[in-house]
Amino acid sequence: MYVILVYDIVVDDEGKKILPKVFKCCKKYLSHIQNSVFEGDMTPSQMMALRMELQKWIRKDKDSLIVFSSRDQKWLQKEFWGKEEDRTSRFL
Amino acid sequence: MYVILVYDIVVDDEGKKILPKVFKCCKKYLSHIQNSVFEGDMTPSQMMALRMELQKWIRKDKDSLIVFSSRDQKWLQKEFWGKEEDRTSRFL
């Protein structure tokens, strides 16, 4: 399934340490397309694995992490209204 | 059509002024669901109007604004892996 993941980690002292961990978890399964936005194809089991990994870091009382998913990428159009996709960031 | 809009404005001196303008444009048509993420239903003409308004502010060389759209919300699942949706933020 095709996934868009957006997060917003509260940058307090703990949050500063959490941020790179969350980034790394997401980067393992998805492509980084904007500051705190990832997208990509995942199987349901990969999605479950990512969720488990993120649960170690995300604080349910303050951090937001929203996952939009569509069965197929074809149901989803993507447009860039600002600068175009930076393809090099996919290899960070 | 159902839309997810994510932006990342570079916060330099100009960006600081742009940020509230972009927020206000998006808020006019969509619901604010996370720091720089909006979602909602829009007609193609509303989408065109929003794009025109945002073009006044978004700097094509540095700011990123990505719009995902699906013909129908039913093709898109939404899950909260962090804190639950803050419904009050819809009325900001």
Backbone of each chain as ProteinMPNN parsed JSONL, in Angstrom:
{"seq_chain_A": "MYVILVYDIVVDDEGKKILPKVFKCCKKYLSHIQNSVFEGDMTPSQMMALRMELQKWIRKDKDSLIVFSSRDQKWLQKEFWGKEEDRTSRFL", "coords_chain_A": {"N_chain_A": [[0.828, -1.195, 0.0], [0.275, 2.333, -0.523], [1.889, 4.94, 1.124], [1.706, 7.944, 3.04], [3.489, 9.674, 5.357], [3.447, 11.816, 8.079], [5.064, 13.764, 10.509], [5.201, 15.41, 13.733], [7.215, 16.365, 16.05], [7.472, 17.39, 19.358], [9.812, 19.757, 20.165], [11.354, 19.623, 22.756], [13.754, 19.035, 25.419], [13.87, 16.223, 25.488], [12.633, 15.696, 23.096], [14.464, 16.572, 21.189], [16.278, 14.508, 21.124], [14.688, 12.455, 20.299], [13.83, 13.116, 17.748], [15.905, 12.583, 15.639], [15.851, 9.805, 15.826], [13.281, 9.054, 15.106], [13.253, 10.03, 12.512], [15.178, 8.343, 11.364], [13.994, 5.786, 11.621], [11.767, 6.103, 9.906], [13.008, 6.638, 7.488], [14.128, 4.246, 6.92], [12.149, 2.725, 5.79], [10.76, 4.344, 4.032], [10.615, 7.094, 1.582], [12.143, 10.248, 1.939], [10.503, 13.2, 1.593], [9.933, 15.787, 2.286], [10.615, 18.202, 4.858], [9.34, 16.992, 7.374], [8.033, 14.854, 6.244], [7.282, 11.784, 4.751], [7.136, 9.306, 2.143], [5.929, 6.388, 0.391], [5.906, 2.95, -0.811], [4.6, 0.28, 1.036], [4.403, -2.948, 2.506], [1.73, -4.516, 4.387], [2.971, -5.814, 6.554], [5.442, -4.57, 6.762], [4.557, -2.103, 7.469], [3.497, -2.587, 9.95], [5.844, -3.283, 11.282], [7.264, -0.862, 11.154], [5.567, 0.725, 12.667], [5.798, -0.472, 15.178], [8.502, 0.061, 15.724], [8.484, 2.844, 15.799], [6.876, 3.317, 17.951], [8.51, 3.109, 20.118], [9.612, 5.575, 20.362], [7.851, 7.762, 19.852], [5.921, 10.058, 21.715], [2.924, 9.571, 23.103], [1.376, 11.522, 24.279], [2.201, 14.007, 23.421], [3.561, 14.113, 20.889], [2.852, 14.192, 17.402], [1.908, 11.931, 14.894], [0.958, 11.106, 11.799], [-0.477, 8.813, 9.577], [-1.265, 8.381, 6.318], [-2.849, 6.223, 4.103], [-3.134, 4.453, 1.031], [-4.625, 2.018, -1.024], [-3.452, 1.729, -3.444], [-0.995, 3.448, -5.344], [-1.959, 4.714, -7.532], [-4.385, 5.896, -6.924], [-3.804, 8.252, -5.9], [-2.819, 11.514, -6.46], [0.04, 13.593, -6.966], [1.269, 16.806, -6.484], [3.622, 19.432, -6.982], [3.724, 22.492, -5.648], [5.466, 24.328, -4.827], [8.945, 24.414, -4.669], [10.476, 21.974, -6.822], [10.592, 18.395, -6.436], [13.303, 17.23, -4.54], [15.5, 15.156, -5.597], [17.889, 14.205, -4.667], [17.657, 14.098, -1.951], [16.539, 11.72, -1.4], [18.564, 10.004, -1.014], [19.827, 10.538, 1.3]], "CA_chain_A": [[0.0, 0.0, 0.0], [1.036, 3.564, -0.643], [1.809, 5.606, 2.423], [2.262, 9.278, 3.32], [3.664, 9.762, 6.81], [3.84, 13.17, 8.518], [5.198, 13.809, 11.963], [5.504, 16.677, 14.397], [7.76, 16.019, 17.37], [7.676, 18.579, 20.184], [11.264, 19.844, 20.346], [11.877, 19.917, 24.09], [15.038, 18.341, 25.557], [13.682, 14.824, 25.091], [12.259, 15.712, 21.682], [15.687, 16.729, 20.377], [16.889, 13.178, 20.969], [13.708, 11.6, 19.626], [13.709, 13.513, 16.341], [16.714, 11.784, 14.704], [15.46, 8.384, 15.895], [12.059, 8.932, 14.312], [13.685, 10.222, 11.122], [15.896, 7.132, 10.931], [12.988, 4.716, 11.477], [10.959, 6.355, 8.711], [13.93, 6.566, 6.34], [14.402, 2.82, 6.679], [11.066, 2.132, 4.997], [10.095, 5.3, 3.131], [11.436, 8.158, 0.996], [11.992, 11.551, 2.59], [10.15, 14.142, 0.519], [9.872, 17.155, 2.824], [11.077, 18.294, 6.25], [8.874, 15.906, 8.247], [7.093, 14.086, 5.419], [7.838, 10.635, 4.042], [6.151, 8.583, 1.354], [6.435, 5.188, -0.241], [5.135, 1.709, -0.817], [4.92, -0.648, 2.12], [3.488, -4.07, 2.73], [1.146, -4.398, 5.729], [3.897, -6.244, 7.611], [6.431, -3.494, 6.931], [3.869, -1.016, 8.168], [3.419, -3.035, 11.34], [7.206, -3.193, 11.825], [7.571, 0.561, 11.335], [4.758, 1.209, 13.786], [6.423, -0.992, 16.406], [9.756, 0.8, 15.955], [8.177, 4.232, 16.151], [6.254, 3.341, 19.285], [9.573, 3.271, 21.127], [10.041, 6.979, 20.441], [6.75, 8.732, 19.829], [5.224, 10.248, 22.992], [1.496, 9.613, 22.747], [0.71, 12.691, 24.858], [2.588, 15.282, 22.816], [4.017, 14.056, 19.497], [1.837, 13.786, 16.432], [2.388, 11.201, 13.725], [-0.235, 10.704, 11.045], [-0.176, 7.972, 8.422], [-2.32, 8.239, 5.321], [-2.481, 5.132, 3.209], [-4.036, 4.168, -0.07], [-4.278, 0.665, -1.479], [-2.625, 1.796, -4.648], [-0.499, 4.803, -5.602], [-2.727, 5.319, -8.632], [-5.513, 6.65, -6.386], [-3.253, 9.445, -5.27], [-2.037, 12.411, -7.313], [0.975, 14.427, -6.207], [1.68, 18.018, -7.199], [4.55, 20.321, -6.291], [3.348, 23.897, -5.883], [6.65, 25.119, -4.516], [10.089, 23.868, -5.412], [10.297, 20.601, -7.266], [11.162, 17.316, -5.625], [14.757, 17.16, -4.498], [15.734, 13.715, -5.67], [19.097, 13.809, -3.925], [17.323, 13.859, -0.548], [16.174, 10.311, -1.261], [19.745, 9.203, -0.71], [20.4, 11.011, 2.575]], "C_chain_A": [[0.869, 1.254, 0.0], [0.802, 4.463, 0.563], [2.399, 7.029, 2.38], [2.319, 9.394, 4.839], [4.143, 11.176, 7.165], [3.981, 13.171, 10.032], [5.497, 15.211, 12.468], [5.909, 16.34, 15.831], [7.98, 17.315, 18.145], [9.161, 18.658, 20.558], [11.631, 20.407, 21.724], [13.172, 19.104, 24.221], [14.96, 16.888, 25.088], [13.418, 14.744, 23.577], [13.458, 15.819, 20.748], [16.371, 15.391, 20.139], [15.979, 12.258, 20.16], [13.704, 11.843, 18.115], [14.584, 12.687, 15.379], [16.366, 10.294, 14.708], [14.234, 8.138, 15.011], [12.401, 9.054, 12.819], [14.298, 8.93, 10.569], [14.93, 5.953, 10.715], [12.237, 4.879, 10.159], [11.778, 6.145, 7.446], [14.229, 5.121, 5.937], [13.367, 2.214, 5.723], [10.528, 3.032, 3.892], [11.076, 6.318, 2.561], [11.102, 9.488, 1.659], [11.682, 12.583, 1.516], [10.018, 15.59, 0.993], [10.274, 17.063, 4.284], [10.632, 17.13, 7.154], [7.809, 15.063, 7.551], [7.832, 12.985, 4.659], [6.738, 9.993, 3.199], [6.773, 7.316, 0.795], [5.485, 4.022, -0.164], [5.566, 0.827, 0.347], [3.925, -1.794, 2.121], [2.871, -3.872, 4.114], [2.13, -4.832, 6.828], [5.025, -5.234, 7.824], [5.829, -2.348, 7.74], [3.775, -1.345, 9.665], [4.799, -2.888, 12.008], [7.585, -1.739, 12.106], [6.821, 1.115, 12.544], [5.349, 0.782, 15.134], [7.68, -0.202, 16.752], [9.472, 2.228, 16.42], [7.573, 4.348, 17.547], [7.272, 3.492, 20.413], [9.868, 4.745, 21.382], [8.908, 7.982, 20.584], [6.063, 8.814, 21.201], [3.755, 10.524, 22.699], [0.783, 10.861, 23.263], [1.093, 13.998, 24.179], [2.986, 15.228, 21.345], [2.894, 13.584, 18.579], [2.51, 13.028, 15.29], [1.151, 10.641, 13.01], [0.186, 9.926, 9.798], [-1.416, 7.889, 7.531], [-1.924, 7.077, 4.423], [-3.586, 4.884, 2.186], [-3.634, 2.802, -0.618], [-3.326, 0.689, -2.657], [-2.232, 3.249, -4.904], [-1.336, 5.513, -6.662], [-3.942, 6.118, -8.156], [-5.084, 8.023, -5.868], [-2.433, 10.256, -6.272], [-1.1, 13.221, -6.421], [1.4, 15.615, -7.045], [2.63, 18.833, -6.344], [4.176, 21.754, -6.628], [4.493, 24.832, -5.51], [7.798, 24.547, -5.316], [9.852, 22.39, -5.74], [10.993, 19.627, -6.327], [12.688, 17.322, -5.707], [15.153, 15.693, -4.436], [16.964, 13.27, -4.879], [18.754, 13.466, -2.484], [16.899, 12.414, -0.306], [17.357, 9.466, -0.813], [20.452, 9.654, 0.553], [20.642, 9.863, 3.529]], "O_chain_A": [[2.015, 1.248, 0.448], [-0.336, 4.709, 0.964], [3.44, 7.272, 1.77], [1.307, 9.23, 5.52], [5.128, 11.663, 6.609], [3.128, 12.646, 10.748], [5.978, 16.072, 11.732], [5.072, 16.07, 16.693], [8.611, 18.24, 17.634], [9.701, 17.747, 21.185], [12.149, 21.518, 21.839], [13.641, 18.54, 23.232], [15.846, 16.39, 24.393], [13.912, 13.853, 22.885], [13.471, 15.239, 19.663], [16.969, 15.166, 19.086], [16.452, 11.39, 19.426], [13.59, 10.912, 17.317], [14.066, 12.144, 14.402], [16.565, 9.605, 13.707], [14.164, 7.154, 14.274], [11.909, 8.292, 11.986], [13.98, 8.491, 9.464], [15.051, 5.218, 9.735], [12.086, 3.926, 9.393], [11.312, 5.558, 6.47], [14.537, 4.824, 4.783], [13.676, 1.307, 4.949], [9.919, 2.556, 2.934], [12.223, 6.399, 2.999], [9.939, 9.806, 1.904], [12.5, 12.819, 0.627], [9.995, 16.511, 0.177], [10.274, 15.983, 4.875], [11.471, 16.37, 7.64], [6.834, 14.623, 8.159], [8.857, 13.221, 4.019], [5.554, 10.124, 3.507], [7.996, 7.188, 0.732], [4.421, 4.087, 0.451], [6.758, 0.655, 0.602], [2.755, -1.622, 1.778], [3.424, -3.138, 4.934], [2.115, -4.266, 7.921], [5.505, -5.065, 8.945], [6.49, -1.72, 8.567], [3.955, -0.476, 10.519], [4.904, -2.43, 13.146], [8.152, -1.423, 13.152], [7.373, 1.877, 13.338], [5.395, 1.557, 16.09], [7.905, 0.159, 17.907], [10.135, 2.747, 17.317], [7.744, 5.358, 18.231], [6.943, 3.941, 21.512], [10.313, 5.124, 22.465], [9.006, 8.938, 21.354], [5.675, 7.798, 21.776], [3.393, 11.554, 22.132], [-0.28, 11.225, 22.76], [0.394, 14.999, 24.336], [2.772, 16.198, 20.619], [2.104, 12.706, 18.926], [3.555, 13.442, 14.788], [0.412, 9.819, 13.552], [1.089, 10.335, 9.067], [-2.467, 7.394, 7.94], [-0.763, 6.971, 4.027], [-4.775, 5.077, 2.442], [-2.45, 2.47, -0.67], [-2.505, -0.21, -2.839], [-3.032, 4.163, -4.707], [-1.417, 6.741, -6.692], [-4.474, 6.933, -8.91], [-5.911, 8.837, -5.456], [-1.476, 9.751, -6.859], [-1.414, 13.497, -5.263], [1.839, 15.455, -8.184], [2.465, 18.918, -5.127], [4.3, 22.177, -7.778], [4.467, 26.013, -5.856], [7.65, 24.231, -6.496], [9.137, 21.675, -5.038], [11.861, 20.0, -5.537], [13.274, 17.408, -6.786], [15.143, 15.072, -3.374], [17.07, 12.113, -4.474], [19.437, 12.661, -1.851], [16.895, 11.936, 0.828], [17.188, 8.36, -0.302], [21.558, 9.199, 0.844], [21.119, 10.077, 4.644]]}, "seq_chain_B": "MYVILVYDIVVDDEGKKILPKVFKCCKKYLSHIQNSVFEGDMTPSQMMALRMELQKWIRKDKDSLIVFSSRDQKWLQKEFWGKEEDRTSRFL", "coords_chain_B": {"N_chain_B": [[-12.634, 16.7, -4.474], [-10.351, 14.86, -2.369], [-7.932, 16.224, -0.274], [-4.527, 16.394, 0.794], [-2.333, 18.593, 2.179], [0.956, 19.638, 2.456], [3.43, 21.722, 3.827], [6.654, 23.37, 3.71], [8.238, 25.983, 4.731], [11.046, 27.961, 4.257], [12.556, 29.369, 6.995], [13.708, 32.162, 6.899], [14.335, 35.738, 7.061], [12.372, 36.749, 5.285], [10.802, 34.509, 5.069], [9.628, 34.28, 7.577], [7.632, 36.144, 7.463], [6.134, 35.151, 5.423], [5.152, 32.692, 6.296], [2.79, 32.95, 8.139], [0.993, 33.91, 6.234], [0.761, 31.892, 4.349], [-0.274, 29.897, 5.989], [-2.756, 31.026, 6.609], [-4.017, 31.162, 4.079], [-4.263, 28.398, 3.495], [-5.846, 27.545, 5.603], [-8.205, 28.711, 5.014], [-9.427, 27.07, 3.179], [-9.04, 24.473, 4.023], [-8.698, 21.926, 6.658], [-6.714, 22.231, 9.555], [-4.403, 19.934, 10.528], [-1.991, 19.179, 11.545], [1.178, 20.574, 12.553], [2.346, 21.675, 9.944], [0.519, 20.698, 8.155], [-2.38, 20.169, 6.269], [-5.764, 19.169, 5.591], [-8.598, 18.119, 3.611], [-11.768, 18.413, 1.843], [-12.038, 19.536, -1.464], [-13.267, 21.359, -4.266], [-12.333, 21.203, -7.766], [-12.178, 23.874, -8.644], [-11.914, 25.346, -6.285], [-9.462, 24.385, -5.569], [-7.861, 25.401, -7.547], [-8.164, 28.131, -6.987], [-6.976, 28.265, -4.43], [-4.378, 27.551, -5.118], [-3.64, 29.727, -6.733], [-3.704, 31.797, -4.823], [-1.711, 30.942, -3.074], [0.506, 31.068, -4.671], [1.305, 33.681, -4.569], [2.872, 33.818, -2.36], [4.561, 31.564, -1.904], [7.937, 30.703, -2.415], [9.404, 29.667, -5.247], [11.973, 28.732, -5.465], [12.893, 27.967, -2.988], [10.906, 27.255, -1.032], [8.894, 24.492, -0.077], [5.954, 22.913, -1.146], [3.625, 20.528, -1.089], [0.996, 18.817, -2.629], [-1.209, 16.306, -2.148], [-3.702, 14.452, -3.718], [-6.87, 12.827, -3.832], [-9.477, 11.241, -5.588], [-11.602, 10.58, -4.055], [-12.365, 10.52, -0.594], [-12.639, 8.033, 0.432], [-10.698, 6.379, -0.624], [-8.564, 6.691, 0.89], [-6.959, 6.007, 3.854], [-6.669, 7.001, 7.281], [-4.472, 7.152, 9.956], [-3.666, 7.637, 13.394], [-0.687, 7.616, 14.907], [0.622, 8.797, 16.905], [-0.232, 11.296, 19.197], [-3.785, 11.717, 19.469], [-6.066, 13.156, 17.066], [-6.411, 16.619, 17.332], [-9.161, 18.142, 17.874], [-9.913, 20.711, 18.459], [-8.14, 22.317, 17.14], [-9.123, 22.649, 14.661], [-10.644, 24.832, 14.751], [-9.114, 27.026, 15.016]], "CA_chain_B": [[-11.55, 15.74, -4.267], [-9.809, 14.926, -1.023], [-6.592, 16.793, -0.396], [-3.584, 16.542, 1.914], [-1.376, 19.628, 1.782], [2.064, 19.768, 3.416], [4.378, 22.74, 3.36], [7.881, 23.612, 4.465], [8.708, 27.313, 4.337], [12.361, 28.254, 4.833], [12.301, 30.468, 7.931], [14.637, 33.292, 6.911], [13.56, 36.947, 7.391], [11.2, 36.799, 4.413], [9.998, 33.334, 5.393], [8.854, 34.543, 8.802], [6.421, 36.884, 7.076], [5.378, 34.303, 4.499], [4.547, 31.575, 7.029], [1.384, 33.167, 8.519], [0.171, 34.126, 5.029], [0.511, 30.555, 3.786], [-1.167, 29.239, 6.94], [-4.086, 31.623, 6.471], [-4.564, 30.7, 2.791], [-4.63, 26.982, 3.598], [-6.918, 27.47, 6.612], [-9.437, 29.185, 4.37], [-10.037, 25.984, 2.408], [-8.774, 23.132, 4.561], [-8.586, 21.779, 8.112], [-5.343, 22.127, 10.037], [-4.347, 18.704, 11.329], [-0.666, 19.058, 12.175], [2.022, 21.748, 12.364], [2.307, 22.247, 8.594], [-0.279, 19.754, 7.364], [-3.81, 20.463, 6.171], [-6.505, 18.196, 4.79], [-9.996, 18.449, 3.431], [-12.407, 18.253, 0.539], [-12.056, 20.746, -2.283], [-13.629, 21.211, -5.673], [-11.201, 21.625, -8.604], [-12.067, 25.342, -8.731], [-11.336, 25.803, -5.013], [-8.049, 24.03, -5.586], [-7.243, 26.393, -8.432], [-8.147, 29.4, -6.239], [-5.952, 28.143, -3.389], [-3.072, 27.569, -5.776], [-3.382, 31.103, -7.145], [-3.398, 32.581, -3.618], [-0.425, 30.516, -2.512], [1.581, 31.481, -5.581], [1.775, 35.009, -4.174], [3.761, 33.723, -1.204], [5.548, 30.476, -1.984], [9.109, 30.984, -3.246], [9.619, 28.428, -6.01], [13.359, 28.271, -5.381], [13.267, 27.448, -1.677], [9.826, 26.688, -0.222], [8.272, 23.28, -0.606], [4.533, 22.73, -0.837], [3.206, 19.336, -1.83], [-0.436, 18.552, -2.528], [-1.661, 14.969, -2.535], [-5.16, 14.47, -3.831], [-7.518, 11.582, -4.184], [-10.811, 11.611, -6.066], [-12.582, 10.359, -2.992], [-11.736, 10.264, 0.7], [-12.715, 6.601, 0.757], [-9.487, 5.69, -1.084], [-7.474, 7.103, 1.773], [-7.12, 5.714, 5.282], [-5.856, 7.884, 8.125], [-4.222, 6.595, 11.297], [-2.867, 8.449, 14.304], [0.25, 6.763, 15.654], [1.033, 9.575, 18.077], [-1.433, 11.776, 19.878], [-4.983, 11.725, 18.632], [-6.447, 14.411, 16.411], [-6.835, 17.697, 18.224], [-10.289, 18.716, 17.131], [-10.025, 22.152, 18.701], [-7.282, 23.049, 16.212], [-9.914, 22.926, 13.461], [-11.338, 26.114, 14.904], [-8.111, 28.091, 15.213]], "C_chain_B": [[-10.933, 15.934, -2.882], [-8.318, 15.265, -1.078], [-5.801, 16.733, 0.922], [-2.521, 17.527, 1.433], [-0.301, 19.746, 2.862], [3.018, 20.845, 2.926], [5.598, 22.826, 4.269], [8.462, 24.93, 3.951], [10.056, 27.554, 5.024], [12.224, 29.506, 5.713], [13.493, 31.44, 7.998], [13.768, 34.541, 7.178], [12.265, 37.037, 6.574], [10.229, 35.672, 4.773], [9.116, 33.535, 6.613], [7.56, 35.294, 8.498], [5.508, 36.024, 6.207], [4.552, 33.253, 5.254], [3.088, 31.829, 7.449], [0.453, 33.393, 7.332], [-0.226, 32.775, 4.427], [-0.483, 29.805, 4.673], [-2.606, 29.718, 6.718], [-4.777, 31.192, 5.164], [-5.091, 29.272, 2.925], [-5.846, 26.805, 4.498], [-8.274, 27.869, 6.024], [-10.189, 28.039, 3.675], [-9.981, 24.618, 3.089], [-8.722, 23.121, 6.08], [-7.124, 21.556, 8.502], [-5.228, 20.896, 10.922], [-2.995, 18.463, 11.984], [0.117, 20.299, 11.794], [1.939, 22.387, 10.964], [1.566, 21.32, 7.64], [-1.762, 20.127, 7.441], [-4.481, 19.354, 5.373], [-7.931, 18.673, 4.604], [-10.483, 18.198, 2.018], [-12.389, 19.578, -0.203], [-12.563, 20.404, -3.679], [-12.408, 21.611, -6.497], [-11.068, 23.15, -8.652], [-11.548, 25.939, -7.415], [-9.833, 25.534, -4.994], [-7.261, 25.032, -6.449], [-7.106, 27.735, -7.696], [-7.062, 29.372, -5.166], [-4.556, 28.23, -3.993], [-2.667, 28.983, -6.189], [-2.973, 31.962, -5.937], [-2.02, 32.23, -3.064], [0.753, 30.961, -3.377], [2.129, 32.871, -5.26], [2.873, 34.918, -3.126], [4.89, 32.708, -1.342], [6.706, 30.863, -2.914], [9.536, 29.686, -3.928], [11.035, 27.882, -5.887], [13.716, 27.685, -4.008], [12.155, 26.805, -0.861], [9.217, 25.46, -0.896], [6.8, 23.251, -0.204], [4.036, 21.59, -1.727], [1.724, 19.075, -1.566], [-0.713, 17.134, -3.037], [-3.175, 15.043, -2.668], [-5.679, 13.123, -4.309], [-8.945, 11.935, -4.591], [-11.848, 11.508, -4.967], [-11.856, 9.999, -1.703], [-11.697, 8.778, 1.021], [-11.482, 5.814, 0.293], [-8.318, 5.894, -0.122], [-7.808, 6.775, 3.233], [-6.238, 6.674, 6.07], [-5.706, 7.257, 9.501], [-3.37, 7.558, 12.11], [-1.975, 7.527, 15.119], [0.796, 7.505, 16.871], [-0.218, 10.03, 18.782], [-2.605, 11.858, 18.905], [-5.251, 13.122, 18.08], [-6.929, 15.427, 17.445], [-7.938, 18.477, 17.529], [-10.427, 20.223, 17.333], [-9.229, 22.942, 17.665], [-8.02, 23.375, 14.911], [-10.547, 24.317, 13.535], [-10.386, 27.282, 15.163], [-8.352, 29.257, 14.271]], "O_chain_B": [[-10.986, 17.021, -2.305], [-7.555, 14.664, -1.834], [-6.334, 16.986, 2.002], [-1.888, 17.312, 0.399], [-0.612, 19.931, 4.039], [3.374, 20.878, 1.748], [5.57, 22.413, 5.428], [9.087, 24.987, 2.892], [10.182, 27.369, 6.234], [11.828, 30.569, 5.233], [14.186, 31.527, 9.012], [12.585, 34.405, 7.491], [11.203, 37.359, 7.107], [9.011, 35.853, 4.782], [7.997, 33.026, 6.676], [6.542, 35.115, 9.166], [4.284, 36.148, 6.246], [3.41, 32.968, 4.896], [2.224, 31.006, 7.147], [-0.74, 33.102, 7.414], [-1.376, 32.551, 4.052], [-1.411, 29.163, 4.181], [-3.54, 28.919, 6.651], [-5.972, 30.897, 5.155], [-6.214, 28.972, 2.521], [-6.753, 26.027, 4.201], [-9.329, 27.424, 6.476], [-11.418, 28.041, 3.596], [-10.766, 23.723, 2.776], [-8.703, 24.175, 6.717], [-6.402, 20.794, 7.861], [-5.886, 20.819, 11.96], [-2.877, 17.629, 12.881], [-0.226, 20.994, 10.837], [1.502, 23.531, 10.837], [1.936, 21.178, 6.474], [-2.313, 20.365, 8.516], [-3.835, 18.68, 4.571], [-8.415, 19.527, 5.347], [-9.72, 17.825, 1.127], [-12.692, 20.623, 0.373], [-12.322, 19.315, -4.201], [-11.525, 22.295, -5.979], [-9.951, 23.665, -8.696], [-10.82, 26.931, -7.434], [-9.044, 26.329, -4.484], [-6.151, 25.439, -6.107], [-6.066, 28.39, -7.772], [-6.315, 30.338, -5.008], [-3.67, 28.893, -3.454], [-1.517, 29.39, -6.022], [-2.028, 32.747, -6.012], [-1.264, 33.104, -2.64], [1.852, 31.199, -2.877], [3.257, 33.206, -5.622], [3.705, 35.818, -3.007], [6.027, 32.966, -0.948], [6.49, 31.292, -4.047], [9.97, 28.736, -3.276], [11.277, 26.709, -6.17], [14.721, 26.988, -3.875], [12.423, 25.897, -0.074], [9.054, 25.409, -2.115], [6.454, 23.532, 0.943], [4.035, 21.691, -2.954], [1.267, 19.11, -0.423], [-0.478, 16.818, -4.203], [-3.849, 15.631, -1.823], [-5.031, 12.4, -5.066], [-9.555, 12.829, -4.004], [-12.835, 12.243, -4.946], [-10.864, 9.27, -1.715], [-10.843, 8.314, 1.777], [-11.248, 4.702, 0.766], [-7.235, 5.338, -0.305], [-8.824, 7.223, 3.763], [-5.191, 7.108, 5.589], [-6.691, 6.877, 10.134], [-2.469, 8.21, 11.582], [-2.464, 6.743, 15.933], [1.372, 6.889, 17.768], [-1.161, 9.257, 18.953], [-2.436, 12.04, 17.7], [-4.726, 14.121, 18.572], [-7.746, 15.119, 18.312], [-7.68, 19.355, 16.705], [-10.985, 20.923, 16.489], [-9.573, 24.078, 17.339], [-7.608, 24.255, 14.155], [-10.931, 24.896, 12.52], [-10.818, 28.388, 15.489], [-7.608, 30.237, 14.297]]}, "name": "protein", "num_of_chains": 2, "seq": "MYVILVYDIVVDDEGKKILPKVFKCCKKYLSHIQNSVFEGDMTPSQMMALRMELQKWIRKDKDSLIVFSSRDQKWLQKEFWGKEEDRTSRFLMYVILVYDIVVDDEGKKILPKVFKCCKKYLSHIQNSVFEGDMTPSQMMALRMELQKWIRKDKDSLIVFSSRDQKWLQKEFWGKEEDRTSRFL"}
